[in-house]
Amino acid sequence: MEQYDVSVVPCGTYDDDRVEAALRAALEPIGGLDFVRPGMTVAVKVNLVTAMKPESALWANSRSLRCSSSPRKAGGFAGSRGGRAQRNPWAGQSPSLREAGMRLRIERRGTGAHHHISGGTMKKRYAIFIALCLATALLFGCGRQADAQQETPDESRGQTQNDAPQETPAPKKTGSAGNAGAVSAEDENAGKQTAGETQRQDGERFETVILIEGMEETVKYEHVRSDALGFEMDYDYESLTRSSEPDRERFFSVCDDPKAPENYLEVRYNPADAETVAAAVSAELSGTYKVERGTIVLDGAGSCIRIDAEEVKGGGKMADQLQTVYIIPAADGSCRVATVHCTSESADGFGRRFSYMMNTLTVIPRAAPAPAAEPEQAYYRFNPHLYVSILADDVPQEYWESFYNLCDALRAGESSFACASEEAYRWATDPTVLNALFPAACTKIEGVGSDGSVPFEKGVGRISYRMPADEYVEREAQFEALVEDVLNTWLEPDDDEFEKCLKLYDYMESTYSYNYDFVEVMPDGANYYTIHTGRGQCIDLASVFAFFLLQAGVEALEVGSGYPSLDHAWTYVVIDGKGYHSDPTWSLRSVEDGEDLALYYFLMSGARRAETGCAVDDLTASLLPRYWANFSAVEFVAVDEALCFPSGSFLKSIDEDNKVVRFTCFGEERELRYAQG
């Protein structure tokens, strides 16, 4: 049988530097760790002689393991990859490993345990290294065993999995500060916080010395103070991850999946008294577990109720998932509920750790919750009854009333509406009217039949849906919510007509782009499609702009010119009783290819509109009755130029207090006063 040399070096303390020096000295006879290269996986076998509890078992102290497996040591051993240890450098997953609490030590290193080494037989130098770790484990274990033999046997046995007899709690901020572990004068001089301090802030980190496995060990903690939940405690932030939510604080293993942790401690506030909560918890757990209820005295919180759920109900065996619930009463009659959740495999190690945490928990007065802010009331509401006074001479009032009745019926999913006449029915259900004033209904209802028949009789118009009525009602509600969102996002309640027009013009130019793909028939209607997709042609953009202006209370409608002039559509708006031509297509940022809003086409007089190639003396409007057969005599007057911007103008800012628009014109900064104030 092949023989191997074993290197043994004494080390009388678990201090990191001393342990590391001893390990390096032990490795020197075999050439150190020069054989290890980045990317390698090195197995470290933890030696366990007996399957006994940590206080009696013979095993390597965590300090020796930490130093022998740290990825920052020379040579990058322990499977260093990208500065972090690989997940699985440990060999061995026997019951002894779990029984002795070593699995917790392994998990603390961010690694895992395996039954065997993948990839076949280990090479000789790896075997030497493992033998060295074995010897080191024996060395430190023997020291531990000698310490254990000096203890009183009764003090090292008979403890539950949730008790930690070898650990002394960290310094407490309120309550029993005397339980703190010893802090050396050297540590104190180095500025480390000691047991004498009485207050810590939430998130404040500190170091303290605790007794673990019979020896002093410096551990890093973070203080938790939750005024909203009314408690504070400490946790080992190297082993646990903190997750804070409004209704709970959770601390789970750094090795667990954050989305579904298996080993965690969770603390919540409950306004009910402790007895009531305990009864409810017991009733809930008793459906699955054999529940044991008792009383325990915590170092910081005092007496509380503890409910253990470890055995499967009626099965007499340990459950896969174990729970311990602490119900801690508060002076105001409420309680704090801390739930410890562990897998049966990790219960011993994590049970000890969470038990320590519970001893640091103290109840503090809960801060009165801030009064819930009243939801801000939306100022702009969807208006189903839009009206364009410019067309008063061409569209009779009874047409408008019939149209409003139709809109109300559609919003309720009804099948008929009061209608003044057959002509009113034709106008109210015309797709062009619906597209401009009630877009969600365009193409979704049928008006005049394909044979020319009109479903109107004795003052009642019939509605034929092209989709289930309830689905249409939902479609309408969603569309109205979208419109309200746009208005309340871009506008302020005290905006005047000019400000509404400018801000919605900015919305159009920022949100929409030109649709170069011609579509003759849109299944959802042109305006509905454009608003949802942000794409449209000139007639669509002009109509959408007019629709939002009408919703904001500004008079507007889509108009257009045709042969022999340029075939184009834009929006006619009325501000303070004066008409202007506004073109949302030619100022699109996607067309201008700039970040600033172009203003030349924002508000134009008729003369300026004509200069751009669009005749204004014979404009059409899709809202007019019998649009394709007759042209209205209405005149879209636009003679005022007080609000017109020169060519090359781009918006810089708007001073609403002083009613001034600041803009640049070919790089020169200018101002335009849009109202007397």
C-alpha positions as CSV (number, residue, x, y, z in Angstrom):
1,M,0.0,0.0,0.0
2,E,1.3,3.4,-0.9
3,Q,2.6,5.5,2.0
4,Y,2.0,9.2,2.6
5,D,3.8,11.7,4.8
6,V,1.6,13.7,7.2
7,S,2.7,17.2,8.4
8,V,1.6,18.2,11.9
9,V,2.1,21.7,13.3
10,P,0.9,22.8,16.7
11,C,-1.3,25.9,17.1
12,G,-2.5,27.0,20.4
13,T,-5.2,29.5,19.4
14,Y,-8.0,29.9,16.8
15,D,-6.9,33.4,15.8
16,D,-7.0,33.7,12.0
17,D,-3.4,34.8,11.6
18,R,-2.1,32.0,13.9
19,V,-4.2,29.4,12.2
20,E,-3.1,30.5,8.7
21,A,0.6,30.6,9.7
22,A,0.3,27.1,11.1
23,L,-1.4,25.8,7.9
24,R,1.3,27.4,5.8
25,A,4.0,25.8,8.0
26,A,2.3,22.4,7.6
27,L,2.1,22.8,3.9
28,E,5.8,23.8,3.5
29,P,7.2,20.2,3.5
30,I,5.1,19.4,0.4
31,G,6.0,22.5,-1.5
32,G,3.2,24.8,-0.4
33,L,0.3,25.4,-2.7
34,D,2.2,26.1,-5.9
35,F,0.5,23.1,-7.5
36,V,-2.9,24.9,-7.2
37,R,-3.9,27.0,-10.2
38,P,-6.9,29.4,-10.7
39,G,-9.9,27.4,-11.9
40,M,-9.0,24.2,-10.0
41,T,-11.4,22.5,-7.6
42,V,-9.7,21.3,-4.4
43,A,-11.5,19.0,-2.1
44,V,-11.3,19.5,1.6
45,K,-12.4,16.5,3.7
46,V,-13.6,17.3,7.2
47,N,-12.7,14.6,9.6
48,L,-15.4,13.5,12.0
49,V,-14.6,10.6,14.3
50,T,-18.0,10.2,16.0
51,A,-21.6,11.2,15.2
52,M,-22.0,13.3,18.4
53,K,-23.3,16.7,19.2
54,P,-20.9,19.7,18.6
55,E,-20.2,20.0,22.3
56,S,-18.7,16.5,22.4
57,A,-17.8,15.6,18.8
58,L,-14.2,15.4,17.5
59,W,-14.0,17.7,14.5
60,A,-12.1,20.6,13.0
61,N,-12.7,24.0,14.4
62,S,-14.4,26.5,12.0
63,R,-11.3,28.8,12.2
64,S,-9.0,26.1,10.7
65,L,-11.6,25.3,8.1
66,R,-12.1,29.0,7.3
67,C,-8.4,29.5,6.7
68,S,-7.9,26.3,4.7
69,S,-10.8,27.1,2.4
70,S,-10.6,30.8,2.0
71,P,-10.4,31.8,-1.7
72,R,-8.2,34.8,-0.9
73,K,-5.2,32.8,0.3
74,A,-2.1,32.3,-1.8
75,G,-2.5,30.1,-4.8
76,G,-6.3,30.8,-4.9
77,F,-7.1,27.3,-3.6
78,A,-10.6,26.2,-2.4
79,G,-11.8,26.5,-6.0
80,S,-11.5,30.3,-6.4
81,R,-13.3,31.5,-9.5
82,G,-13.9,35.2,-10.1
83,G,-13.1,36.1,-6.6
84,R,-15.7,33.8,-5.0
85,A,-15.4,30.2,-3.8
86,Q,-17.1,27.6,-5.9
87,R,-20.3,26.2,-4.5
88,N,-19.1,22.6,-4.0
89,P,-15.5,22.0,-2.9
90,W,-16.5,19.9,0.2
91,A,-16.4,16.2,0.2
92,G,-18.6,14.0,2.5
93,Q,-22.2,14.3,3.5
94,S,-22.6,11.6,6.1
95,P,-25.0,11.7,9.0
96,S,-22.0,12.4,11.2
97,L,-21.5,15.7,9.3
98,R,-25.0,16.8,10.0
99,E,-25.1,15.4,13.6
100,A,-22.0,17.3,14.6
101,G,-23.2,20.6,13.2
102,M,-20.5,20.7,10.6
103,R,-22.9,21.2,7.8
104,L,-23.7,24.6,9.1
105,R,-20.0,25.5,9.0
106,I,-19.8,24.3,5.4
107,E,-22.8,26.4,4.4
108,R,-21.3,29.5,6.1
109,R,-18.5,29.3,3.6
110,G,-21.0,29.5,0.8
111,T,-20.3,25.9,-0.3
112,G,-22.0,22.6,-0.3
113,A,-21.3,19.0,0.8
114,H,-21.0,16.0,-1.5
115,H,-20.9,12.3,-1.0
116,H,-18.0,11.8,-3.4
117,I,-15.5,13.6,-5.6
118,S,-16.5,13.8,-9.2
119,G,-14.0,13.0,-11.9
120,G,-12.5,9.8,-10.7
121,T,-9.6,9.1,-8.4
122,M,-7.9,11.9,-6.6
123,K,-4.3,12.6,-7.5
124,K,-1.5,12.1,-5.0
125,R,-0.9,15.8,-4.2
126,Y,-4.6,16.3,-3.6
127,A,-4.6,13.3,-1.3
128,I,-1.6,14.9,0.6
129,F,-3.6,18.1,1.1
130,I,-6.7,16.2,2.3
131,A,-4.5,14.2,4.6
132,L,-3.1,17.4,5.9
133,C,-6.6,18.8,6.6
134,L,-7.4,15.5,8.3
135,A,-4.4,15.9,10.5
136,T,-5.2,19.5,11.2
137,A,-8.7,18.5,12.1
138,L,-7.4,15.9,14.5
139,L,-5.0,18.5,16.0
140,F,-7.6,21.1,16.7
141,G,-10.2,18.5,17.5
142,C,-8.0,17.0,20.2
143,G,-7.6,20.4,21.8
144,R,-11.4,20.7,21.7
145,Q,-11.8,17.3,23.1
146,A,-9.5,18.1,26.0
147,D,-11.6,21.2,26.7
148,A,-14.8,19.2,26.6
149,Q,-13.5,16.7,29.1
150,Q,-12.9,19.5,31.6
151,E,-16.6,20.5,31.4
152,T,-19.2,19.2,33.7
153,P,-21.0,16.4,31.7
154,D,-24.4,17.5,32.7
155,E,-23.8,21.0,31.2
156,S,-23.0,19.7,27.8
157,R,-25.9,17.4,27.2
158,G,-29.7,17.4,27.3
159,Q,-30.1,20.6,25.3
160,T,-32.8,21.1,22.7
161,Q,-31.8,21.9,19.1
162,N,-32.8,25.5,19.6
163,D,-30.5,26.1,22.7
164,A,-26.9,27.3,22.3
165,P,-25.1,26.5,25.5
166,Q,-21.6,27.2,24.1
167,E,-22.5,30.6,22.7
168,T,-22.6,33.8,24.8
169,P,-24.8,36.5,23.3
170,A,-23.3,39.6,21.8
171,P,-23.5,42.9,23.7
172,K,-27.0,44.0,24.1
173,K,-28.2,47.6,23.6
174,T,-31.1,47.4,26.0
175,G,-31.6,44.7,28.6
176,S,-29.0,42.3,29.8
177,A,-25.7,43.8,28.6
178,G,-24.0,41.6,31.2
179,N,-24.4,38.6,28.9
180,A,-21.9,39.9,26.4
181,G,-18.8,37.9,25.7
182,A,-15.4,39.3,26.8
183,V,-13.9,42.0,24.7
184,S,-10.1,42.5,24.9
185,A,-8.4,45.8,25.7
186,E,-6.7,45.6,22.3
187,D,-10.1,45.4,20.5
188,E,-11.4,48.2,22.6
189,N,-8.5,50.4,21.7
190,A,-9.0,49.5,18.1
191,G,-12.4,51.3,18.2
192,K,-14.6,48.2,18.3
193,Q,-17.9,48.6,20.1
194,T,-18.1,47.0,23.5
195,A,-20.7,45.8,25.9
196,G,-20.8,49.1,27.7
197,E,-22.6,50.8,24.9
198,T,-26.4,51.2,25.2
199,Q,-27.7,52.4,21.9
200,R,-27.2,51.3,18.3
201,Q,-28.7,52.5,15.1
202,D,-30.5,50.3,12.5
203,G,-27.9,48.9,10.1
204,E,-25.0,49.6,12.4
205,R,-22.3,46.9,12.2
206,F,-20.0,45.9,15.0
207,E,-17.8,43.1,16.2
208,T,-17.9,41.3,19.5
209,V,-16.4,38.2,21.0
210,I,-18.5,35.2,21.9
211,L,-17.7,31.8,23.3
212,I,-18.2,29.0,20.8
213,E,-16.9,25.5,21.1
214,G,-15.2,26.6,24.3
215,M,-13.0,29.2,22.7
216,E,-13.4,32.9,22.1
217,E,-14.3,33.9,18.6
218,T,-14.8,37.4,17.1
219,V,-18.0,37.6,15.1
220,K,-19.4,40.4,13.0
221,Y,-23.0,41.5,13.6
222,E,-25.4,44.0,12.3
223,H,-28.0,45.7,14.5
224,V,-31.6,45.8,13.5
225,R,-34.0,48.4,14.8
226,S,-37.5,48.4,13.4
227,D,-39.7,51.2,14.8
228,A,-42.5,50.2,12.5
229,L,-42.6,46.6,13.9
230,G,-41.4,47.5,17.4
231,F,-38.3,45.4,18.0
232,E,-34.6,45.4,17.7
233,M,-32.0,42.5,17.6
234,D,-28.6,41.5,16.2
235,Y,-27.7,39.1,13.4
236,D,-24.6,37.6,11.9
237,Y,-24.5,39.3,8.6
238,E,-21.7,37.0,7.3
239,S,-24.0,34.0,7.6
240,L,-27.5,35.5,7.1
241,T,-29.1,37.9,4.6
242,R,-31.5,40.5,5.8
243,S,-34.7,41.2,3.9
244,S,-36.9,44.1,5.0
245,E,-40.5,44.6,4.1
246,P,-43.2,46.9,5.6
247,D,-44.8,44.1,7.5
248,R,-41.8,41.9,8.4
249,E,-38.1,41.5,8.9
250,R,-36.6,38.3,7.6
251,F,-33.1,36.8,8.0
252,F,-32.2,33.8,5.8
253,S,-29.2,31.7,5.1
254,V,-26.8,33.2,2.6
255,C,-26.9,29.8,0.8
256,D,-30.7,29.9,0.3
257,D,-32.6,31.1,-2.7
258,P,-33.8,34.6,-1.7
259,K,-37.1,34.0,-3.4
260,A,-37.8,30.8,-1.5
261,P,-35.5,30.5,1.5
262,E,-35.7,27.3,3.6
263,N,-33.7,28.4,6.7
264,Y,-34.9,31.8,8.1
265,L,-36.1,33.7,11.1
266,E,-38.9,36.1,10.5
267,V,-40.3,38.8,12.8
268,R,-43.7,40.4,12.5
269,Y,-45.9,42.8,14.5
270,N,-49.4,41.6,15.6
271,P,-51.9,43.9,17.2
272,A,-53.6,41.1,19.0
273,D,-52.6,39.9,22.5
274,A,-50.1,37.0,22.8
275,E,-52.6,34.4,24.0
276,T,-54.9,35.0,21.1
277,V,-52.1,34.8,18.6
278,A,-50.7,31.7,20.3
279,A,-54.0,29.9,20.0
280,A,-54.3,30.8,16.4
281,V,-50.8,29.7,15.6
282,S,-51.3,26.4,17.4
283,A,-54.5,25.7,15.6
284,E,-52.9,26.4,12.2
285,L,-49.8,24.2,12.8
286,S,-51.7,21.4,14.5
287,G,-53.1,20.4,11.1
288,T,-49.7,19.2,10.0
289,Y,-47.5,19.0,13.0
290,K,-47.5,17.6,16.5
291,V,-47.4,20.9,18.4
292,E,-45.7,21.5,21.7
293,R,-46.4,24.7,23.6
294,G,-44.3,26.1,26.4
295,T,-42.8,29.2,28.0
296,I,-39.2,30.4,27.6
297,V,-37.4,33.3,29.0
298,L,-35.3,35.3,26.4
299,D,-32.4,37.4,27.6
300,G,-33.7,40.6,26.1
301,A,-37.5,40.2,25.7
302,G,-38.2,38.2,28.9
303,S,-40.9,35.6,29.2
304,C,-42.7,34.5,26.0
305,I,-44.7,31.7,24.5
306,R,-42.8,29.2,22.4
307,I,-44.5,26.8,20.0
308,D,-42.5,23.9,18.5
309,A,-43.6,22.0,15.4
310,E,-41.1,19.4,14.6
311,E,-42.8,16.0,14.4
312,V,-45.3,15.1,11.7
313,K,-48.8,14.7,13.2
314,G,-49.6,11.0,13.8
315,G,-46.4,9.9,12.1
316,G,-44.0,10.0,15.0
317,K,-41.2,11.1,12.8
318,M,-39.3,14.3,12.2
319,A,-40.8,16.6,9.6
320,D,-38.8,17.8,6.6
321,Q,-39.6,21.4,7.5
322,L,-39.4,22.4,11.2
323,Q,-40.9,25.5,12.8
324,T,-40.6,27.2,16.1
325,V,-42.8,30.2,16.8
326,Y,-42.1,32.8,19.6
327,I,-45.0,35.0,20.6
328,I,-43.6,37.9,22.7
329,P,-46.0,40.1,24.6
330,A,-45.7,43.9,24.6
331,A,-46.8,46.3,27.2
332,D,-49.5,47.8,25.0
333,G,-51.3,44.5,24.6
334,S,-49.9,43.7,21.2
335,C,-47.2,41.1,20.5
336,R,-44.2,40.4,18.2
337,V,-44.3,37.0,16.4
338,A,-40.9,35.5,15.5
339,T,-41.0,32.4,13.4
340,V,-37.9,30.1,13.0
341,H,-38.1,27.9,9.9
342,C,-35.4,25.2,9.2
343,T,-35.0,22.1,7.2
344,S,-34.5,19.0,9.3
345,E,-31.0,18.6,7.8
346,S,-29.9,22.1,8.9
347,A,-32.0,22.4,12.1
348,D,-29.2,21.7,14.5
349,G,-26.8,24.5,13.2
350,F,-29.4,27.0,12.3
351,G,-31.5,26.3,15.4
352,R,-28.5,27.3,17.5
353,R,-27.9,30.4,15.5
354,F,-31.5,31.6,15.5
355,S,-31.8,30.8,19.2
356,Y,-28.9,33.2,19.8
357,M,-30.6,35.8,17.7
358,M,-33.8,35.4,19.7
359,N,-31.9,36.1,22.9
360,T,-30.8,39.5,21.5
361,L,-34.4,40.5,20.6
362,T,-36.0,43.3,22.6
363,V,-39.4,44.8,22.3
364,I,-39.4,48.6,21.8
365,P,-42.4,51.0,21.5
366,R,-43.8,50.7,18.1
367,A,-43.9,54.0,16.2
368,A,-47.4,55.1,15.3
369,P,-47.9,54.4,11.7
370,A,-48.0,57.5,9.5
371,P,-51.6,58.3,8.4
372,A,-52.3,56.9,5.1
373,A,-52.0,59.6,2.5
374,E,-55.3,60.1,0.8
375,P,-55.1,59.2,-2.8
376,E,-54.7,62.2,-4.9
377,Q,-57.9,62.9,-6.7
378,A,-57.4,63.0,-10.5
379,Y,-58.5,66.4,-11.7
380,Y,-59.2,65.5,-15.3
381,R,-61.9,62.9,-15.9
382,F,-62.9,61.3,-19.1
383,N,-65.7,63.3,-20.8
384,P,-68.0,61.1,-22.9
385,H,-70.0,64.2,-24.1
386,L,-67.5,66.1,-26.2
387,Y,-68.9,69.1,-28.1
388,V,-67.4,71.2,-30.9
389,S,-69.2,74.6,-30.9
390,I,-67.5,75.5,-34.2
391,L,-69.9,73.1,-35.9
392,A,-73.1,74.4,-34.2
393,D,-74.5,75.7,-37.4
394,D,-73.9,72.5,-39.3
395,V,-74.6,69.8,-36.7
396,P,-78.1,70.3,-35.0
397,Q,-78.3,70.1,-31.3
398,E,-80.6,67.0,-31.5
399,Y,-77.7,65.2,-33.2
400,W,-75.5,65.9,-30.3
401,E,-78.1,64.8,-27.8
402,S,-78.6,61.6,-29.6
403,F,-74.9,61.0,-29.8
404,Y,-74.6,61.5,-26.0
405,N,-77.4,59.0,-25.4
406,L,-75.5,56.5,-27.6
407,C,-72.3,57.0,-25.6
408,D,-74.0,56.5,-22.3
409,A,-75.7,53.3,-23.6
410,L,-72.3,52.0,-24.9
411,R,-70.6,52.6,-21.5
412,A,-73.4,50.5,-19.8
413,G,-73.4,47.8,-22.5
414,E,-77.0,48.5,-23.4
415,S,-78.6,47.6,-26.7
416,S,-80.6,50.7,-27.5
417,F,-80.6,54.5,-26.9
418,A,-83.0,57.4,-27.3
419,C,-82.5,59.0,-30.7
420,A,-84.2,62.1,-32.2
421,S,-84.4,61.0,-35.8
422,E,-83.1,58.7,-38.5
423,E,-80.6,61.4,-39.6
424,A,-79.4,61.8,-36.0
425,Y,-78.9,58.1,-35.8
426,R,-76.8,58.1,-39.1
427,W,-74.6,60.9,-37.8
428,A,-74.2,59.5,-34.2
429,T,-73.2,56.0,-35.4
430,D,-71.0,57.2,-38.3
431,P,-67.5,55.6,-37.9
432,T,-65.8,59.0,-38.5
433,V,-67.8,60.6,-35.7
434,L,-67.1,57.7,-33.3
435,N,-63.4,57.8,-34.3
436,A,-63.1,61.5,-33.5
437,L,-65.2,61.7,-30.3
438,F,-65.6,58.2,-28.9
439,P,-62.7,56.2,-30.3
440,A,-63.2,52.9,-28.4
441,A,-66.6,52.3,-30.2
442,C,-65.3,52.9,-33.7
443,T,-65.6,49.6,-35.7
444,K,-67.1,47.8,-32.7
445,I,-70.7,48.6,-33.3
446,E,-72.8,48.6,-36.5
447,G,-75.0,51.5,-37.4
448,V,-76.6,51.7,-40.8
449,G,-76.8,48.3,-42.4
450,S,-75.0,47.3,-45.6
451,D,-78.3,47.4,-47.4
452,G,-78.9,51.0,-46.2
453,S,-81.4,50.1,-43.5
454,V,-81.4,52.2,-40.4
455,P,-82.2,50.3,-37.1
456,F,-84.3,53.2,-35.8
457,E,-87.9,53.3,-34.9
458,K,-90.2,55.6,-32.8
459,G,-87.3,57.5,-31.1
460,V,-85.2,54.4,-30.3
461,G,-82.0,53.5,-32.0
462,R,-80.8,49.9,-31.9
463,I,-77.1,49.0,-31.1
464,S,-75.5,45.9,-32.7
465,Y,-72.2,45.1,-31.1
466,R,-69.4,43.4,-33.1
467,M,-68.0,41.9,-29.9
468,P,-69.7,40.7,-26.6
469,A,-71.2,43.7,-24.9
470,D,-69.5,42.9,-21.6
471,E,-66.1,42.8,-23.3
472,Y,-66.8,46.1,-25.0
473,V,-67.7,47.7,-21.6
474,E,-64.3,46.5,-20.3
475,R,-62.6,47.8,-23.4
476,E,-64.2,51.2,-23.0
477,A,-63.3,51.4,-19.3
478,Q,-59.6,50.6,-20.0
479,F,-59.5,53.2,-22.8
480,E,-61.0,55.9,-20.6
481,A,-58.5,55.2,-17.8
482,L,-55.7,55.5,-20.4
483,V,-57.0,58.9,-21.5
484,E,-57.3,60.1,-17.9
485,D,-53.8,59.0,-17.2
486,V,-52.4,61.0,-20.2
487,L,-54.3,64.2,-19.1
488,N,-53.4,64.0,-15.4
489,T,-49.7,63.2,-16.3
490,W,-49.2,66.0,-18.7
491,L,-51.5,68.7,-17.4
492,E,-52.0,70.7,-14.2
493,P,-55.4,71.6,-12.8
494,D,-54.8,75.3,-13.1
495,D,-53.4,75.3,-16.7
496,D,-55.0,77.8,-19.0
497,E,-56.0,77.0,-22.6
498,F,-52.6,78.0,-24.0
499,E,-50.7,75.9,-21.5
500,K,-53.0,72.9,-22.1
501,C,-52.4,73.2,-25.8
502,L,-48.6,73.5,-25.5
503,K,-48.3,70.6,-23.1
504,L,-50.5,68.3,-25.1
505,Y,-48.6,69.4,-28.2
506,D,-45.4,68.3,-26.4
507,Y,-47.1,65.0,-25.5
508,M,-47.9,64.4,-29.1
509,E,-44.4,65.3,-30.4
510,S,-42.8,63.2,-27.6
511,T,-45.0,60.1,-27.8
512,Y,-46.0,59.6,-31.4
513,S,-44.2,58.8,-34.6
514,Y,-45.3,58.8,-38.2
515,N,-46.7,55.6,-39.6
516,Y,-45.4,55.1,-43.1
517,D,-47.3,51.8,-43.5
518,F,-50.6,52.7,-45.1
519,V,-53.5,50.7,-43.7
520,E,-56.9,51.2,-45.4
521,V,-59.0,49.6,-42.7
522,M,-57.9,49.4,-39.0
523,P,-59.8,46.8,-37.1
524,D,-59.7,48.9,-33.9
525,G,-60.4,52.3,-35.5
526,A,-57.7,54.8,-36.4
527,N,-57.6,56.9,-33.3
528,Y,-57.8,54.0,-30.9
529,Y,-55.0,52.3,-32.8
530,T,-52.9,55.5,-32.9
531,I,-53.3,56.2,-29.1
532,H,-52.4,52.6,-28.2
533,T,-49.4,52.2,-30.6
534,G,-48.1,55.7,-30.8
535,R,-48.0,55.6,-34.6
536,G,-50.2,57.4,-37.1
537,Q,-50.4,59.4,-40.3
538,C,-51.3,63.1,-40.5
539,I,-55.0,62.6,-40.3
540,D,-54.7,60.3,-37.3
541,L,-52.3,62.5,-35.4
542,A,-54.4,65.6,-36.1
543,S,-57.6,63.8,-34.9
544,V,-55.9,62.4,-31.7
545,F,-54.5,65.8,-30.8
546,A,-58.0,67.3,-31.2
547,F,-59.5,64.6,-29.1
548,F,-57.2,65.2,-26.2
549,L,-57.7,69.0,-26.4
550,L,-61.4,68.5,-26.3
551,Q,-61.0,66.2,-23.3
552,A,-59.0,69.0,-21.6
553,G,-61.7,71.6,-22.4
554,V,-60.0,73.3,-25.4
555,E,-62.0,73.7,-28.6
556,A,-60.4,71.7,-31.4
557,L,-61.1,69.5,-34.4
558,E,-59.2,67.8,-37.2
559,V,-59.3,69.7,-40.6
560,G,-57.6,69.1,-43.9
561,S,-56.9,70.4,-47.3
562,G,-56.8,68.5,-50.6
563,Y,-56.3,68.9,-54.4
564,P,-55.1,71.2,-55.8
565,S,-53.4,72.1,-52.6
566,L,-51.1,69.8,-50.5
567,D,-53.1,66.8,-49.3
568,H,-52.6,67.1,-45.6
569,A,-54.5,67.1,-42.3
570,W,-53.8,69.1,-39.1
571,T,-55.7,70.5,-36.0
572,Y,-57.7,73.7,-35.7
573,V,-57.7,75.0,-32.2
574,V,-59.4,77.9,-30.5
575,I,-57.5,79.7,-27.6
576,D,-59.2,82.5,-25.8
577,G,-61.7,82.8,-28.6
578,K,-59.1,83.0,-31.4
579,G,-58.4,80.4,-34.0
580,Y,-55.0,78.9,-34.9
581,H,-53.8,76.1,-37.1
582,S,-51.6,73.5,-35.3
583,D,-49.7,70.8,-37.1
584,P,-48.7,67.8,-34.8
585,T,-47.2,65.9,-37.7
586,W,-44.5,68.3,-38.9
587,S,-43.0,68.8,-35.4
588,L,-42.7,65.2,-34.4
589,R,-39.4,64.7,-32.7
590,S,-38.9,61.6,-34.8
591,V,-39.1,63.9,-37.8
592,E,-37.2,66.9,-36.4
593,D,-34.6,64.4,-35.0
594,G,-34.0,66.6,-31.9
595,E,-34.7,66.6,-28.2
596,D,-36.3,70.1,-28.0
597,L,-39.8,70.8,-29.0
598,A,-40.1,72.6,-32.4
599,L,-42.6,75.5,-32.2
600,Y,-42.9,76.8,-35.7
601,Y,-45.9,74.6,-36.6
602,F,-47.4,74.8,-33.0
603,L,-49.7,77.8,-33.6
604,M,-50.0,79.3,-37.0
605,S,-52.2,81.9,-38.6
606,G,-54.0,81.1,-41.8
607,A,-51.4,83.1,-43.8
608,R,-48.6,81.1,-42.4
609,R,-50.4,77.8,-42.9
610,A,-50.9,78.8,-46.6
611,E,-47.2,79.6,-46.9
612,T,-46.4,76.0,-46.0
613,G,-48.3,74.8,-49.0
614,C,-51.6,74.0,-47.3
615,A,-54.6,76.0,-48.6
616,V,-57.0,77.2,-45.8
617,D,-59.8,78.7,-47.9
618,D,-61.8,75.4,-48.4
619,L,-61.0,73.1,-45.5
620,T,-62.8,69.9,-44.8
621,A,-63.8,68.4,-41.4
622,S,-64.7,64.7,-40.9
623,L,-67.2,65.6,-38.2
624,L,-69.5,67.3,-40.6
625,P,-72.6,65.4,-41.7
626,R,-72.4,63.7,-45.1
627,Y,-68.8,64.5,-45.2
628,W,-68.0,63.1,-48.6
629,A,-71.2,64.5,-50.3
630,N,-71.3,68.1,-49.0
631,F,-68.8,70.6,-47.8
632,S,-69.7,73.0,-45.0
633,A,-69.6,76.7,-45.4
634,V,-68.0,77.0,-42.0
635,E,-64.9,79.2,-42.0
636,F,-61.9,78.2,-39.9
637,V,-60.6,81.7,-39.2
638,A,-57.0,82.2,-38.0
639,V,-55.7,85.7,-38.3
640,D,-54.0,86.3,-34.9
641,E,-50.2,86.0,-34.9
642,A,-49.6,87.0,-31.2
643,L,-48.9,83.4,-30.3
644,C,-47.0,82.4,-33.4
645,F,-43.4,81.4,-33.1
646,P,-40.8,82.2,-35.9
647,S,-39.1,79.6,-37.9
648,G,-36.3,77.8,-36.1
649,S,-37.9,78.1,-32.7
650,F,-37.4,75.5,-30.0
651,L,-38.9,75.4,-26.5
652,K,-36.6,75.9,-23.6
653,S,-39.0,76.4,-20.7
654,I,-42.3,77.8,-19.7
655,D,-42.8,80.2,-16.8
656,E,-46.4,79.7,-15.8
657,D,-46.3,82.2,-13.0
658,N,-45.4,85.0,-15.3
659,K,-47.0,83.5,-18.4
660,V,-43.8,83.5,-20.4
661,V,-42.4,81.0,-22.9
662,R,-38.6,80.9,-23.2
663,F,-37.3,79.6,-26.5
664,T,-34.4,79.7,-28.8
665,C,-34.5,80.9,-32.4
666,F,-31.4,79.9,-34.4
667,G,-29.5,79.8,-31.2
668,E,-30.7,83.2,-29.9
669,E,-32.7,83.1,-26.6
670,R,-36.1,84.8,-26.8
671,E,-39.3,85.1,-24.8
672,L,-43.0,85.2,-25.8
673,R,-45.6,86.4,-23.4
674,Y,-48.8,84.4,-23.9
675,A,-51.1,86.3,-21.6
676,Q,-51.4,89.5,-19.7
677,G,-50.6,88.9,-16.1
